């Protein structure tokens, strides 16, 4: 994971949606959604909630 992925995860921890994250970091929400999907696949999560929970265990 790179710095952008860590930033996205931090904002997910805070409860922001992909669209809200996109607005905050000033990129397309589709880019954020794509990065979230890649992180989910890498960690083996099926949902964003699982991604957050599993990534908290790893970090």
N, C-alpha and C positions, 0 to 999 in steps of 0.2 A: 504494500500500500504506500502511496505517496502522500505528500502533505495535503493535497486537495481531498483525498479520500478521508484522511483524519479530520479535516475541517467539516466535511459532510457528516461524518459519524458524530462529531461533537454537536452539530446542530440537530441531528436526529435525536441525540440524548436529551436535548432541550425541548423536544416535542414538535419541532418544525416539520412541515410537509415539504415535499420536493419543490413545489412551486414557491413556498416561502424561502427555502434555501436558495433557490435560483435568484430570487429578487435580492436577497441579501448579498450574494457573491457576484451578482450582475452577469449571469450567464443564462442560457436557455434551460428551462425546466426539463426538457427532454435529455439534455446532457446530464443533469443531476440524476434523473431516473435511470439512465443508462449506467452511470457509475454505481448507483445503488444495486442494480441488477448484477453487475459484475462482482461487487463485494459479496452479495448474497450467494452467488454461485461459488465463489472462492471459499467462503466459510461453510457452506452447506446449509444455509438458512432458506426457508421457504417464504417467510414474511419479513417485513421490516422490523416487527417486534422481535422476532427470532434473531435477526441480524444484530440488533442492539444488544440483546441479552448475551448472545454468543461472543460478540466482540468485547463486551465488558469482561467476560471470563478470560479472554486471551490477553487483554491489556493489563 
